Amino acid sequence: MCTRLLARASCLFLLPLLPPQEPGPAEPHEAAPRPTLQTRSWQVDGDRREALVHVPPAARREPVPLVFVFHGHGGSMAGIARSFDLHTAWPEAVVVYPQGLPTSTGRDPDGRRAGWQNRAGADGDRDLRFVDTMLAALRDELCIDPDRVHATGHSNGGGFTYLLLAQRSEVFASFAPSAAGAGGVAPLRNAGAAPPRPVLHLAGRRDTVVPFAQQQRTIAALIAAHDAGPAEPWPAVPGVQLHRAADGGHVATLLHDGTHRFPAAAPATITRFFQATPRPNPWVTAPERGPGLVQHVYASPLVGREVSYHVYLPPGFGDDPQQRYPVVYWLHGSGGGASGLRVVAARFDAAITRGLVPPLLVVFPNGLANGMWCDAEGGGAPVESVVLDEILPRIDSLFPTCANRDGRLVAGFSMGGYGALRFCCRRPGTFAGGASLAGGPLQQDFTAAPRVDEARRLQVLRAVYGGDLAVFRRQSPWQLASERQAELKRGPRLAIWVGEDDETLAANRALHEHLRSLVIPHEYAEFDGVGHDAPRLLQAIGPRFWSFVGEALGAAR
């Protein structure tokens, strides 16, 4: 529902922090009408699942936060709504108190009481799918701010919050587990498959249900996983100690002298923490500095927020008002929009200075950390459309380019090589050439991935391809090349280069054989002693790369 609103999310983060709250009848908010809760239900894998939901009036007209609150084992949605009372502490947010199902635990081996799955794959991932269903339905009905979706929970619900950290970090801004373990630290080991997110852990020093020592081990594992710094007071969230992490996976703690019970002051602290930890806009990177590099930021109608990209301008750009410039679109690998940008720009700058290629522009779009240069299934990130339908025409309107197929080439490394081949196969009339350097994932199917662990594979499969292998196959250069065989025989020029020590070699070689069987012209080469390393691969390709660029753009005018 919010996608039609082009309000900038940054101006929505300036919510006033709530003052500390003390229990008692004199709380200031009690003068206003108490927020109400509605019972909502959804069908999930044949089960009727329920939650109590607070919907603020503003949720139907402007982006608002969303908070999930999970009860402990043996608890209920009504009980956790009374004890957490987050809809009163943060009435501007949509607050959801889901109801768990009977769950087997060490204390309840027969599963007589309600709770939440404690590890990925348990109970058929029924609770993870419940969260997916609720989130999709609420986003469809209400105006949910995608950068302010949070989760908290107590005891078994806090453990499930940690599972969301490991399995669904891409859609949440931050997490606040209370009196919880994390299944040892197993979910934290898998959390590297998803973007780092701030965590506030609340723990009682006299907790014997989830022993305090166990919770300390979980906190220590989080700090180590993100190389977070020493504890320091956090002025934005009074009473909390903050371990800052360069990757954004900050670890905050609220340690109290109580037992396993939820402390009365915690709702105000959790509210302040969530208000202080909106998700960064992944579509805008920090500006990179280097010869000829400039950054552009624009309001994207497709995304509904700001998007950035960088452009390399060659020496002498603009000196001749009549000169038109060809454009190379360089697609980065996994890790984010600034990955390798300066190194690649410097290589193009040196090649132009040495006369290996004519003066040209190089555009560096932001394909997100794991956007795969695809339009994500199910309304996720529209990376491909942003590049081809927004950035490409912007470049042709803002700069004196050779604004036709002959004047454009696309290239990239790893995920970017996969994207370059996809773009050429999807829209053969857009680019004169496409070069894939150690492209991946170029395998015919995505049941395994040679360079990532199983957690990362599943995270990418879910976030980009909707968890559906058939969608991956439809997006793959394998299938796209078969569907557009006749067009691709006439161009664009294609090149596939990979190192012999690269884990993606087998998939690159297999795609090469597939293109040969389709009689689609392309250049292919393997390079001895080169692994999955962009600078070394570019060095190994050497003048061959610049010849390919110059020849592909030779007809530009």
Solvent accessible surface area in square Angstrom, and as a share of the most:
residue,aa,sasa,rsa
1,M,69,0.31
2,C,24,0.14
3,T,103,0.60
4,R,160,0.58
5,L,51,0.25
6,L,101,0.50
7,A,49,0.38
8,R,126,0.46
9,A,16,0.12
10,S,63,0.41
11,C,81,0.48
12,L,37,0.18
13,F,53,0.22
14,L,151,0.75
15,L,51,0.25
16,P,105,0.66
17,L,75,0.37
18,L,34,0.17
19,P,81,0.51
20,P,93,0.59
21,Q,40,0.18
22,E,123,0.55
23,P,94,0.59
24,G,37,0.36
25,P,125,0.78
26,A,94,0.73
27,E,32,0.14
28,P,113,0.71
29,H,57,0.26
30,E,91,0.41
31,A,100,0.78
32,A,57,0.45
33,P,127,0.80
34,R,144,0.53
35,P,30,0.19
36,T,100,0.58
37,L,56,0.28
38,Q,76,0.34
39,T,82,0.48
40,R,47,0.17
41,S,52,0.34
42,W,32,0.11
43,Q,121,0.54
44,V,10,0.06
45,D,94,0.49
46,G,69,0.66
47,D,63,0.32
48,R,148,0.54
49,R,3,0.01
50,E,41,0.19
51,A,0,0.00
52,L,26,0.13
53,V,0,0.00
54,H,12,0.05
55,V,23,0.13
56,P,5,0.03
57,P,112,0.70
58,A,19,0.15
59,A,0,0.00
60,R,121,0.44
61,R,157,0.57
62,E,74,0.33
63,P,18,0.11
64,V,6,0.04
65,P,3,0.02
66,L,0,0.00
67,V,1,0.00
68,F,0,0.00
69,V,0,0.00
70,F,0,0.00
71,H,2,0.01
72,G,12,0.11
73,H,35,0.16
74,G,38,0.37
75,G,30,0.29
76,S,42,0.27
77,M,27,0.12
78,A,43,0.33
79,G,23,0.22
80,I,12,0.06
81,A,4,0.03
82,R,177,0.65
83,S,59,0.38
84,F,0,0.00
85,D,32,0.17
86,L,2,0.01
87,H,5,0.02
88,T,9,0.05
89,A,3,0.03
90,W,2,0.01
91,P,50,0.32
92,E,81,0.37
93,A,0,0.00
94,V,0,0.00
95,V,0,0.00
96,V,0,0.00
97,Y,0,0.00
98,P,0,0.00
99,Q,40,0.18
100,G,3,0.03
101,L,39,0.20
102,P,82,0.52
103,T,8,0.05
104,S,69,0.44
105,T,33,0.19
106,G,81,0.78
107,R,166,0.61
108,D,12,0.06
109,P,96,0.61
110,D,104,0.54
111,G,13,0.12
112,R,192,0.70
113,R,118,0.43
114,A,18,0.14
115,G,0,0.00
116,W,1,0.00
117,Q,1,0.00
118,N,85,0.44
119,R,148,0.54
120,A,46,0.36
121,G,46,0.45
122,A,12,0.09
123,D,81,0.42
124,G,43,0.41
125,D,35,0.18
126,R,37,0.13
127,D,0,0.00
128,L,3,0.01
129,R,99,0.36
130,F,0,0.00
131,V,1,0.01
132,D,51,0.26
133,T,43,0.25
134,M,0,0.00
135,L,10,0.05
136,A,62,0.48
137,A,36,0.28
138,L,1,0.01
139,R,82,0.30
140,D,111,0.58
141,E,59,0.27
142,L,0,0.00
143,C,1,0.01
144,I,6,0.03
145,D,1,0.00
146,P,49,0.31
147,D,0,0.00
148,R,9,0.03
149,V,0,0.00
150,H,0,0.00
151,A,0,0.00
152,T,0,0.00
153,G,0,0.00
154,H,23,0.10
155,S,18,0.11
156,N,26,0.13
157,G,0,0.00
158,G,0,0.00
159,G,18,0.18
160,F,0,0.00
161,T,0,0.00
162,Y,2,0.01
163,L,3,0.01
164,L,0,0.00
165,L,5,0.02
166,A,5,0.04
167,Q,26,0.12
168,R,19,0.07
169,S,1,0.01
170,E,29,0.13
171,V,34,0.19
172,F,0,0.00
173,A,1,0.00
174,S,0,0.00
175,F,1,0.01
176,A,0,0.00
177,P,0,0.00
178,S,2,0.01
179,A,4,0.03
180,A,0,0.00
181,G,10,0.10
182,A,2,0.01
183,G,58,0.56
184,G,45,0.43
185,V,36,0.21
186,A,48,0.37
187,P,12,0.08
188,L,11,0.05
189,R,176,0.64
190,N,59,0.30
191,A,12,0.09
192,G,56,0.54
193,A,7,0.05
194,A,10,0.08
195,P,38,0.24
196,P,45,0.28
197,R,23,0.09
198,P,17,0.11
199,V,2,0.01
200,L,0,0.00
201,H,0,0.00
202,L,1,0.00
203,A,0,0.00
204,G,0,0.00
205,R,112,0.41
206,R,152,0.56
207,D,6,0.03
208,T,113,0.66
209,V,60,0.35
210,V,22,0.12
211,P,62,0.39
212,F,31,0.13
213,A,56,0.43
214,Q,53,0.24
215,Q,0,0.00
216,Q,87,0.39
217,R,149,0.54
218,T,1,0.01
219,I,14,0.07
220,A,57,0.44
221,A,24,0.19
222,L,2,0.01
223,I,39,0.20
224,A,78,0.61
225,A,64,0.50
226,H,25,0.11
227,D,127,0.66
228,A,14,0.11
229,G,26,0.25
230,P,116,0.73
231,A,53,0.41
232,E,64,0.29
233,P,98,0.62
234,W,29,0.10
235,P,117,0.73
236,A,31,0.24
237,V,0,0.00
238,P,67,0.42
239,G,65,0.62
240,V,1,0.01
241,Q,72,0.32
242,L,3,0.01
243,H,26,0.12
244,R,117,0.43
245,A,6,0.04
246,A,119,0.92
247,D,72,0.37
248,G,25,0.24
249,G,0,0.00
250,H,50,0.22
251,V,1,0.00
252,A,1,0.00
253,T,9,0.05
254,L,29,0.14
255,L,61,0.30
256,H,36,0.16
257,D,99,0.51
258,G,22,0.21
259,T,51,0.30
260,H,32,0.14
261,R,196,0.71
262,F,35,0.14
263,P,31,0.20
264,A,74,0.57
265,A,57,0.44
266,A,0,0.00
267,P,18,0.11
268,A,6,0.05
269,T,14,0.08
270,I,0,0.00
271,T,0,0.00
272,R,26,0.09
273,F,1,0.00
274,F,1,0.00
275,Q,18,0.08
276,A,36,0.28
277,T,9,0.05
278,P,36,0.23
279,R,29,0.11
280,P,97,0.61
281,N,40,0.20
282,P,60,0.38
283,W,11,0.04
284,V,50,0.28
285,T,26,0.15
286,A,72,0.56
287,P,66,0.41
288,E,30,0.13
289,R,179,0.66
290,G,32,0.30
291,P,82,0.52
292,G,34,0.33
293,L,19,0.10
294,V,55,0.32
295,Q,48,0.21
296,H,47,0.21
297,V,66,0.38
298,Y,19,0.07
299,A,69,0.53
300,S,2,0.01
301,P,84,0.53
302,L,77,0.38
303,V,26,0.15
304,G,13,0.13
305,R,23,0.08
306,E,46,0.21
307,V,1,0.00
308,S,0,0.00
309,Y,1,0.00
310,H,3,0.01
311,V,0,0.00
312,Y,0,0.00
313,L,34,0.17
314,P,5,0.03
315,P,80,0.50
316,G,43,0.42
317,F,57,0.24
318,G,47,0.45
319,D,115,0.60
320,D,68,0.35
321,P,110,0.69
322,Q,147,0.65
323,Q,60,0.27
324,R,120,0.44
325,Y,3,0.01
326,P,11,0.07
327,V,1,0.00
328,V,0,0.00
329,Y,1,0.00
330,W,9,0.03
331,L,0,0.00
332,H,8,0.04
333,G,9,0.08
334,S,58,0.38
335,G,60,0.58
336,G,13,0.13
337,G,7,0.07
338,A,36,0.28
339,S,51,0.33
340,G,42,0.41
341,L,4,0.02
342,R,140,0.51
343,V,74,0.42
344,V,8,0.05
345,A,1,0.01
346,A,47,0.36
347,R,79,0.29
348,F,2,0.01
349,D,31,0.16
350,A,47,0.37
351,A,2,0.02
352,I,20,0.10
353,T,101,0.59
354,R,174,0.64
355,G,60,0.58
356,L,67,0.33
357,V,6,0.03
358,P,62,0.39
359,P,51,0.32
360,L,0,0.00
361,L,0,0.00
362,V,0,0.00
363,V,0,0.00
364,F,7,0.03
365,P,1,0.01
366,N,5,0.03
367,G,0,0.00
368,L,23,0.12
369,A,42,0.33
370,N,31,0.16
371,G,7,0.07
372,M,12,0.05
373,W,0,0.00
374,C,0,0.00
375,D,43,0.23
376,A,15,0.11
377,E,76,0.34
378,G,81,0.78
379,G,79,0.76
380,G,37,0.36
381,A,30,0.23
382,P,28,0.18
383,V,1,0.01
384,E,1,0.01
385,S,18,0.12
386,V,1,0.01
387,V,2,0.01
388,L,8,0.04
389,D,70,0.36
390,E,19,0.09
391,I,1,0.01
392,L,15,0.07
393,P,61,0.38
394,R,73,0.26
395,I,0,0.00
396,D,33,0.17
397,S,90,0.58
398,L,92,0.46
399,F,23,0.10
400,P,38,0.24
401,T,1,0.01
402,C,5,0.03
403,A,58,0.45
404,N,61,0.31
405,R,77,0.28
406,D,50,0.26
407,G,0,0.00
408,R,26,0.09
409,L,0,0.00
410,V,0,0.00
411,A,0,0.00
412,G,0,0.00
413,F,29,0.12
414,S,18,0.11
415,M,4,0.02
416,G,0,0.00
417,G,0,0.00
418,Y,0,0.00
419,G,0,0.00
420,A,0,0.00
421,L,2,0.01
422,R,0,0.00
423,F,1,0.00
424,C,0,0.00
425,C,3,0.02
426,R,86,0.31
427,R,75,0.27
428,P,9,0.06
429,G,54,0.52
430,T,23,0.13
431,F,1,0.00
432,A,10,0.08
433,G,0,0.00
434,G,0,0.00
435,A,0,0.00
436,S,0,0.00
437,L,0,0.00
438,A,0,0.00
439,G,0,0.00
440,G,12,0.11
441,P,14,0.09
442,L,0,0.00
443,Q,30,0.13
444,Q,108,0.48
445,D,46,0.24
446,F,7,0.03
447,T,84,0.49
448,A,68,0.52
449,A,20,0.15
450,P,73,0.46
451,R,112,0.41
452,V,57,0.33
453,D,86,0.44
454,E,94,0.42
455,A,19,0.15
456,R,65,0.24
457,R,23,0.08
458,L,73,0.37
459,Q,11,0.05
460,V,10,0.06
461,L,14,0.07
462,R,55,0.20
463,A,37,0.29
464,V,5,0.03
465,Y,0,0.00
466,G,45,0.43
467,G,41,0.40
468,D,64,0.33
469,L,53,0.26
470,A,37,0.28
471,V,6,0.04
472,F,0,0.00
473,R,89,0.33
474,R,123,0.45
475,Q,25,0.11
476,S,1,0.01
477,P,2,0.01
478,W,36,0.13
479,Q,67,0.30
480,L,4,0.02
481,A,0,0.00
482,S,51,0.33
483,E,102,0.46
484,R,65,0.24
485,Q,56,0.25
486,A,66,0.51
487,E,77,0.35
488,L,1,0.01
489,K,88,0.37
490,R,183,0.67
491,G,13,0.13
492,P,3,0.02
493,R,111,0.41
494,L,4,0.02
495,A,0,0.00
496,I,0,0.00
497,W,0,0.00
498,V,0,0.00
499,G,0,0.00
500,E,76,0.34
501,D,93,0.48
502,D,7,0.04
503,E,91,0.41
504,T,8,0.05
505,L,26,0.13
506,A,76,0.59
507,A,11,0.09
508,N,0,0.00
509,R,107,0.39
510,A,41,0.32
511,L,1,0.01
512,H,25,0.11
513,E,83,0.37
514,H,32,0.14
515,L,4,0.02
516,R,146,0.53
517,S,81,0.52
518,L,25,0.12
519,V,103,0.59
520,I,3,0.01
521,P,82,0.52
522,H,41,0.18
523,E,48,0.21
524,Y,42,0.16
525,A,11,0.08
526,E,50,0.22
527,F,26,0.11
528,D,122,0.63
529,G,30,0.29
530,V,5,0.03
531,G,19,0.18
532,H,37,0.16
533,D,53,0.28
534,A,22,0.17
535,P,60,0.38
536,R,124,0.45
537,L,0,0.00
538,L,13,0.06
539,Q,131,0.58
540,A,42,0.32
541,I,6,0.03
542,G,16,0.16
543,P,101,0.63
544,R,100,0.37
545,F,1,0.01
546,W,29,0.10
547,S,56,0.36
548,F,5,0.02
549,V,0,0.00
550,G,22,0.21
551,E,106,0.47
552,A,8,0.06
553,L,7,0.04
554,G,59,0.57
555,A,59,0.45
556,A,24,0.19
557,R,199,0.73
